[in-house]
């Protein structure tokens, strides 16, 4: 009981007042009112013209749908499939989990190439008939994504159906009354982008006022000076960048408003494109750090192409900085280093206990990786995937450097100090185990031999210091004494009294786990790993 109270207090203390206020306000209001009661047609006007949009559909690789030979519809989200009889869908179905239900309600499947226009409209109309019975689908986040997808689909196909429009308008009324001030971060930004689409679609001044204000405020805060999204997840960076490009597409091709918003969105998109260019591998893949998984967001090359079509092909150079990531290279080896902290402090839902983590590639081929994420359910697997032991970090056994808990919460957080930052060397420390009398220091540098990671600690000396190194499932790991050979790569370990080869489960996307090799190392207070090419 007392430990749970300490966890809660250690988490709540970082929240903004607005979050606490709206947490209480929405909980009280929702006891008195159902979301459907907030829906009305105030301000609705009948319009017949469609929006002009560049048709550039992108569907997550882990999503899809098909019809079997008797007409049943099979949806696949997060690499997990479920079938509904005929064209009638249970939009409240949560048998595959809440996130799966969210994805069902996003309606991104409208852009699947094998979905005919007639069936698309039937699905939208089926939703309209049932929307007043919705539960999770009427939460503001799925309303936001569904609104954008409906507007894009209906506009691209030049469809103005007044029954559908009225249903959509009522959902936007619910959204306007339920903006996610209690969560902030990417959720509130998605609300703002959706209101932007709703404002143009319905020529609604109220929606536009909120959208413009929120977009300017939130993008100024959420896009950092080096172009990164402030939640420091490359996957969410791609998602928000895609939304930015869609917003530019909307404002650029429809002249309803001209107040400088387009130029503002283009500037932010340019910064985000620059960061993505910096963070991607030579193969255009993002590092799967924090809450990132393959198959969810549009890939980098697709986003670069979309930007080019929109006239944003010239990317300004912004060096990696305040986002807390650095890159080092030696020949064809490249290393990503994380010297950042839990961010943002008031919304750490996608952060992990991974201070001073690092990843390694050889010619874009992943060698050292994070274990990845396979679920957002609040379970043991989620806790494990956010833990320090699931990253290539120094840690104390059964302890985390930052106090991750509850699926999306963090209580006490490690403080990271950047001690020096040079093109060929980065040196930092963190206080994640200061409660145990221990401070961790780590340097990453390149010399004539290769790349070297040195770790040392100040404080307790009870022999419980550990480090795990997680190899990609495709890596051919051969352990020989204090050395590891991976085809043409050699790693030499010093300052460890035990190096064991173990199996771990690598998350290759949501609901996808496969066996891979990791090294479990018991470390002395000072240790090093030299990474080079074998003779």
C-alpha positions in Angstrom: 0.0 0.0 0.0 2.7 2.4 1.0 4.9 1.6 -1.9 2.0 2.2 -4.3 1.4 5.6 -2.7 5.1 6.4 -3.2 4.9 5.4 -6.8 1.8 7.4 -7.4 3.2 10.5 -5.7 6.5 10.2 -7.6 4.5 10.2 -10.8 1.9 12.8 -10.1 4.5 15.3 -8.9 5.7 15.7 -12.5 2.3 16.5 -13.9 1.1 19.9 -15.1 -1.8 21.5 -13.2 -3.9 21.4 -16.4 -3.5 17.6 -16.5 -4.7 17.1 -13.0 -7.6 19.5 -13.4 -8.9 17.8 -16.5 -8.3 14.3 -15.1 -10.7 15.2 -12.3 -13.1 17.2 -14.5 -13.5 14.5 -17.1 -13.9 11.7 -14.6 -16.7 13.7 -12.8 -18.4 14.7 -16.0 -18.3 11.2 -17.5 -20.1 9.9 -14.5 -22.9 12.3 -15.3 -22.8 12.3 -19.1 -22.1 9.7 -21.8 -19.9 11.0 -24.6 -22.8 10.7 -27.0 -24.7 13.3 -25.0 -22.1 15.8 -26.1 -22.9 15.3 -29.8 -25.1 17.8 -31.5 -25.5 19.6 -34.9 -25.0 23.1 -33.6 -23.2 25.1 -36.3 -23.6 22.3 -38.9 -24.1 23.4 -42.4 -24.8 21.4 -45.5 -22.0 21.5 -48.0 -21.7 19.8 -51.4 -18.2 20.5 -52.6 -15.3 18.2 -51.7 -11.9 19.2 -50.5 -8.9 19.0 -52.9 -6.2 16.7 -51.5 -3.2 15.0 -53.0 -4.0 11.3 -52.7 -1.1 9.8 -50.9 -2.4 6.8 -48.8 -0.1 5.0 -46.4 -1.3 1.9 -44.5 0.7 0.4 -41.6 2.4 -2.8 -42.6 1.0 -4.5 -39.6 -2.6 -3.7 -40.7 -4.9 -4.9 -43.5 -8.2 -6.5 -44.4 -9.6 -9.1 -46.7 -12.9 -10.8 -47.5 -13.2 -14.6 -47.4 -15.2 -16.6 -50.0 -18.5 -16.2 -48.0 -18.2 -12.5 -47.6 -16.9 -12.3 -44.0 -14.5 -9.5 -43.4 -11.1 -10.2 -41.8 -9.2 -7.3 -40.1 -5.6 -7.5 -39.3 -4.1 -5.0 -36.8 -0.9 -5.2 -34.9 -0.1 -8.4 -36.7 -3.2 -10.0 -35.2 -6.3 -11.1 -37.2 -10.0 -11.3 -36.4 -13.1 -11.9 -38.6 -16.6 -10.4 -38.5 -19.6 -12.0 -40.2 -20.6 -10.2 -43.4 -20.1 -6.4 -43.5 -21.5 -5.9 -40.0 -18.7 -5.0 -37.5 -18.7 -5.0 -33.7 -16.9 -1.7 -33.3 -16.7 -2.4 -29.5 -14.8 -5.7 -29.9 -11.9 -5.9 -27.5 -11.1 -9.6 -27.7 -7.7 -8.7 -29.1 -7.1 -5.9 -26.6 -7.9 -2.2 -26.4 -5.2 -1.1 -28.8 -6.5 -3.5 -31.4 -10.0 -2.0 -30.9 -8.5 1.5 -31.3 -6.9 0.5 -34.6 -10.3 -0.9 -35.8 -11.8 2.4 -35.0 -9.1 4.5 -36.7 -10.4 3.4 -40.1 -6.9 3.5 -41.6 -8.1 0.3 -43.5 -10.0 2.6 -45.8 -6.8 3.0 -47.8 -6.1 -0.6 -48.3 -5.8 -1.2 -52.0 -8.0 -4.3 -52.0 -11.0 -2.5 -50.4 -13.5 -1.5 -53.0 -15.3 1.9 -52.7 -18.7 0.3 -52.3 -17.5 -1.8 -49.3 -15.7 1.2 -47.8 -19.0 3.1 -47.8 -20.8 0.2 -46.3 -18.3 0.0 -43.4 -18.6 3.8 -42.8 -22.4 3.5 -42.9 -22.4 0.5 -40.6 -20.4 2.6 -38.2 -22.8 5.5 -38.5 -25.7 3.3 -37.6 -23.9 2.0 -34.5 -21.8 5.0 -33.4 -24.1 5.9 -30.5 -23.4 2.5 -28.9 -19.6 3.0 -29.0 -17.3 2.8 -26.0 -13.6 3.0 -26.7 -14.3 4.3 -30.2 -15.8 7.5 -28.8 -12.7 8.4 -26.9 -11.0 11.5 -28.3 -7.9 9.8 -29.7 -9.7 7.3 -32.0 -12.2 10.1 -32.9 -9.2 12.2 -34.0 -7.6 9.6 -36.2 -11.0 8.4 -37.6 -12.0 12.0 -38.5 -8.8 12.6 -40.5 -9.1 9.3 -42.3 -12.8 9.9 -43.1 -12.1 13.4 -44.4 -9.2 12.2 -46.5 -11.1 9.2 -48.0 -14.4 11.1 -48.7 -12.5 14.0 -50.2 -10.3 11.8 -52.4 -13.4 10.0 -53.7 -15.4 13.2 -54.1 -18.2 11.8 -51.8 -20.5 14.2 -49.9 -23.1 12.0 -48.1 -25.2 14.1 -45.7 -25.9 11.2 -43.3 -22.2 10.4 -43.1 -21.4 14.1 -42.7 -23.9 14.5 -39.8 -22.4 11.5 -38.1 -18.9 12.8 -38.5 -19.9 16.3 -37.3 -21.4 14.9 -34.2 -18.2 13.0 -33.5 -16.2 16.3 -33.9 -18.6 17.9 -31.4 -17.7 15.1 -28.9 -14.0 15.7 -29.6 -14.2 19.4 -29.1 -15.8 18.8 -25.7 -13.1 16.2 -24.7 -9.8 17.5 -25.9 -7.0 15.5 -24.2 -5.7 18.2 -21.9 -5.4 15.5 -19.2 -2.8 13.7 -21.3 -1.3 16.5 -23.5 1.7 15.5 -25.7 1.0 13.5 -29.0 -2.7 13.0 -28.0 -3.5 16.7 -27.8 -1.6 17.3 -31.0 -3.6 14.6 -32.8 -6.8 16.3 -31.5 -5.5 19.5 -33.1 -4.7 18.0 -36.5 -8.1 16.4 -36.6 -9.9 19.6 -35.8 -7.9 21.2 -38.6 -9.3 18.6 -41.0 -12.8 19.0 -39.6 -12.6 22.8 -39.9 -11.8 22.7 -43.6 -14.3 19.9 -44.3 -17.2 21.7 -42.6 -16.0 25.3 -43.0 -16.2 25.6 -39.2 -14.6 28.6 -37.7 -14.7 27.3 -34.1 -12.9 24.1 -35.1 -10.3 26.2 -37.0 -9.7 28.6 -34.1 -9.0 25.7 -31.7 -6.9 23.8 -34.3 -4.7 26.8 -35.3 -4.1 27.8 -31.7 -3.3 24.3 -30.5 -1.1 23.4 -33.5 1.0 26.5 -33.0 1.4 26.0 -29.2 1.9 22.3 -29.3 4.3 22.1 -32.3 6.4 24.9 -30.9 6.7 22.8 -27.7 6.8 19.3 -29.1 9.2 19.8 -32.0 12.7 20.3 -30.4 15.5 22.5 -31.7 17.1 19.6 -33.5 13.8 18.6 -35.1 12.9 15.6 -32.9 9.5 15.0 -31.4 9.9 15.6 -27.7 8.7 12.1 -26.7 12.0 10.8 -28.2 10.3 7.8 -29.9 11.3 7.6 -33.6 8.0 5.8 -34.3 5.9 8.6 -32.9 8.2 11.1 -34.6 7.2 9.4 -37.9 3.5 9.4 -37.0 3.5 13.1 -36.1 5.5 14.0 -39.2 3.0 12.1 -41.4 0.2 14.1 -39.7 2.2 17.3 -40.4 2.6 16.4 -44.1 -1.2 15.6 -44.3 -1.9 19.0 -42.7 0.3 20.8 -45.3 -1.5 18.8 -48.0 -4.8 20.0 -46.7 -4.0 23.7 -46.2 -1.9 24.0 -49.4 -4.5 22.7 -51.7 -7.6 24.4 -50.2 -7.7 28.2 -50.0 -10.3 28.6 -47.3 -7.8 30.1 -44.9 -4.6 32.0 -45.4 -3.1 33.3 -42.2 0.4 31.9 -42.1 -0.4 28.5 -40.8 0.9 26.8 -44.0 4.3 28.4 -43.6 4.4 27.4 -39.9 3.6 23.8 -40.7 6.1 23.6 -43.5 8.9 25.0 -41.2 8.1 22.4 -38.5 8.0 19.6 -41.1 11.3 20.6 -42.5 12.9 20.4 -39.0 11.3 16.9 -38.4 12.5 15.7 -41.8 16.0 16.8 -40.9 16.0 14.9 -37.6 14.6 11.8 -39.3 17.3 11.9 -41.9 19.9 12.1 -39.1 18.4 9.3 -37.0 17.7 6.7 -39.8 20.1 4.0 -40.8 21.6 3.9 -44.3 18.7 1.6 -45.3 16.2 4.2 -44.1 15.1 2.3 -41.1 14.4 4.0 -37.7 16.1 2.7 -34.5 13.5 0.8 -32.5 14.1 2.6 -29.2 11.6 3.7 -26.6 8.1 2.8 -27.8 8.9 2.0 -31.4 7.9 -1.0 -33.5 8.1 -1.9 -37.2 4.9 -1.8 -39.3 3.1 1.0 -37.4 4.2 4.3 -38.8 5.0 5.1 -42.5 8.6 4.4 -43.3 11.2 7.1 -43.8 11.5 6.8 -47.6 7.8 7.0 -48.0 7.7 10.2 -45.9 10.6 11.7 -47.8 8.8 11.0 -51.0 5.6 12.6 -49.7 7.5 15.6 -48.6 9.1 15.9 -52.0 5.7 15.8 -53.7 4.6 18.6 -51.4 7.6 20.7 -52.3 9.6 20.1 -49.1 12.5 18.2 -50.7 15.2 20.6 -49.5 16.1 19.5 -45.9 18.0 22.0 -43.8 20.8 20.4 -41.8 20.2 20.3 -38.1 22.8 18.4 -36.0 21.6 16.0 -33.3 21.3 17.9 -30.1 18.6 18.4 -27.4 16.7 15.2 -28.3 19.5 13.3 -26.5 20.7 11.1 -29.3 24.2 11.0 -30.8 25.8 8.9 -33.6 29.3 7.7 -33.9 30.8 5.8 -36.9 33.8 3.8 -37.7 34.2 2.5 -41.2 30.8 0.8 -41.9 29.9 0.6 -38.2 27.5 3.1 -36.8 26.4 3.5 -33.2 23.4 5.3 -31.8 23.8 6.6 -28.2 21.1 7.7 -25.9 22.2 10.5 -23.5 18.6 11.8 -22.9 16.2 11.7 -20.0 12.6 10.8 -19.6 10.7 13.2 -21.9 8.5 15.1 -21.5 8.5 15.0 -17.8 4.8 15.4 -17.5 4.0 12.7 -20.0 6.5 9.8 -19.9 4.1 7.1 -21.3 6.5 6.1 -24.2 9.7 6.4 -22.2 11.8 3.4 -21.0 14.4 3.0 -18.2 17.2 3.1 -20.8 19.6 5.8 -19.8 23.0 5.6 -21.6 21.8 2.9 -23.9 23.4 2.2 -27.3 22.7 0.3 -30.5 25.0 -0.9 -33.3 24.7 -1.4 -37.0 27.1 -2.7 -39.7 26.3 -1.2 -43.1 22.7 -0.7 -41.9 22.4 -4.3 -40.7 21.3 -4.4 -37.0 23.8 -5.9 -34.6 23.0 -4.7 -31.1 19.4 -3.8 -30.6 16.7 -3.1 -27.9 14.4 -6.0 -27.2 11.6 -3.9 -28.8 8.0 -3.6 -27.8 5.3 -6.2 -28.5 2.4 -4.9 -26.4 0.8 -1.9 -24.8 -1.2 -4.1 -22.4 -0.4 -3.4 -18.7 1.3 -6.7 -18.1 4.6 -8.3 -17.2 5.8 -8.3 -20.8 5.2 -4.5 -21.0 7.0 -4.0 -17.8 10.0 -6.1 -19.0 10.2 -4.3 -22.3 10.5 -1.0 -20.6 13.0 -2.2 -18.0 16.7 -1.4 -17.9 17.7 -5.1 -18.3 16.0 -5.1 -21.7 18.4 -2.4 -23.0 22.2 -2.4 -23.5 22.8 -0.6 -20.2 24.6 -1.1 -16.9 22.1 -1.9 -14.2 21.6 -3.4 -10.8 19.9 -6.8 -10.7 16.1 -6.5 -10.1 16.2 -2.6 -10.3 15.5 0.0 -13.0 17.3 3.2 -13.6 14.0 5.0 -13.9 11.0 3.7 -12.1 8.7 2.5 -14.9 5.4 1.1 -13.9 1.7 0.7 -14.8 2.3 0.4 -18.5 2.8 4.1 -19.2 4.0 5.6 -16.0 7.3 6.7 -14.5 7.9 7.7 -10.9 11.5 8.5 -9.9 13.7 9.3 -12.9 17.4 9.1 -13.6 19.1 12.5 -14.1 21.6 12.4 -17.0 24.6 14.7 -17.1 26.4 15.2 -20.4 30.0 15.6 -19.3 31.5 16.2 -22.8 30.2 15.9 -26.3 32.7 15.7 -29.2 32.4 14.4 -32.8 34.4 11.3 -31.9 33.5 10.9 -28.2 30.5 11.3 -25.9 30.8 11.0 -22.1 27.8 11.1 -19.7 26.6 9.9 -16.3 23.2 9.1 -14.7 21.9 8.9 -11.2 19.3 6.2 -11.7 20.8 4.0 -8.9 21.7 6.8 -6.5 19.1 5.5 -4.1 21.4 2.4 -3.9 24.5 4.6 -3.5 25.6 4.2 -7.1 26.3 6.6 -10.0 26.9 5.2 -13.5 29.4 6.8 -16.0 29.7 5.9 -19.6 31.9 7.0 -22.5 31.5 6.2 -26.1 34.4 7.0 -28.5 36.1 6.1 -31.8 39.8 5.5 -32.1 42.1 4.0 -34.6 41.2 0.5 -33.4 37.4 0.8 -33.6 34.6 1.9 -31.3 34.9 1.6 -27.5 32.2 1.7 -24.8 33.7 2.3 -21.3 31.5 2.1 -18.2 32.5 2.8 -14.6 30.6 3.4 -11.4 31.1 5.3 -8.2 29.6 4.0 -5.0 28.7 0.6 -3.7 30.9 -2.5 -4.5 28.7 -5.5 -3.8 29.2 -7.3 -7.1 25.6 -6.9 -8.3 26.5 -4.7 -11.3 25.3 -6.2 -14.6 25.0 -5.5 -18.3 23.0 -7.2 -21.0 23.9 -6.9 -24.7 21.0 -7.9 -27.0 21.8 -9.1 -30.5 19.5 -9.0 -33.4 18.0 -12.5 -34.3 19.9 -12.5 -37.5 23.3 -11.9 -35.8 25.6 -15.0 -35.9 27.0 -14.8 -32.4 30.1 -16.8 -31.5 31.3 -16.4 -27.9 35.0 -17.4 -27.2 36.2 -16.5 -23.8 36.2 -12.7 -23.4 35.5 -12.1 -27.1 32.5 -12.3 -29.4 32.7 -12.8 -33.2 29.9 -11.9 -35.5 31.0 -12.7 -39.0 33.5 -9.9 -39.7 32.9 -8.0 -36.4 34.8 -8.6 -33.2 33.9 -7.5 -29.6 36.5 -7.7 -26.8 35.3 -7.4 -23.2 37.5 -6.2 -20.3 36.4 -5.7 -16.6 33.8 -8.5 -16.5 34.0 -11.5 -14.2 31.3 -13.5 -16.1 30.1 -13.5 -19.7 27.2 -15.8 -20.4 25.3 -16.5 -23.6 21.5 -16.6 -23.1 18.3 -16.6 -25.1 15.8 -13.7 -25.0 12.6 -12.9 -26.8 13.0 -10.1 -29.4 9.9 -8.1 -30.3 9.8 -7.8 -34.1 6.6 -5.8 -33.9 3.4 -5.9 -31.9 2.4 -9.5 -31.0 5.5 -10.8 -32.7 8.3 -12.4 -30.5 11.2 -14.4 -31.8 14.2 -16.0 -30.1 17.5 -14.2 -30.2 20.9 -14.2 -28.3 22.0 -11.9 -25.6 25.1 -11.7 -23.4 24.6 -11.4 -19.7 27.7 -9.9 -18.1 28.6 -9.4 -14.5 30.7 -6.3 -14.3 33.4 -4.8 -12.2 33.2 -1.1 -11.4 35.2 -0.3 -14.5 34.8 -2.2 -17.8 35.0 -1.7 -21.5 33.8 -3.2 -24.8 36.0 -2.7 -27.9 34.1 -3.2 -31.2 36.1 -3.5 -34.4 36.5 -5.6 -37.5 38.1 -9.0 -37.1 41.5 -9.6 -38.8 
